Amino acid sequence: MSPRIYVGGLTSSATETRLRLLCVPHGTGTLACVIRSKTTGQPFGYGFVEMGSAKEAGEVIMALNGIRLEGQRFDVFSVPGISPW
């Protein structure tokens, strides 16, 4: 099972592709999921990324946790054993 990380603080324009590309410079982001409202389709402001290894997940957490992007502060941490998809 590949390690998964939670990314909170996403903007309303967040997409799976943008979320994955945000993590790619720090490791292999194999799968990304932005959590959306079933009724409106708008993002709730958080998502999950599956990384290639635990080391890569740690690098993404260290690089992105607490940064500001597009006016939003990111909260990034490991999510053991939870599959959002």
Secondary structure, DSSP 8 states (H G I E B T S, - for coil): ---EEEEE---TT--HHHHHHHHGGGS-EEEEEEEE-TTT--EEEEEEEEESSHHHHHHHHHHHTT-EETTEE-EEEE-TT----
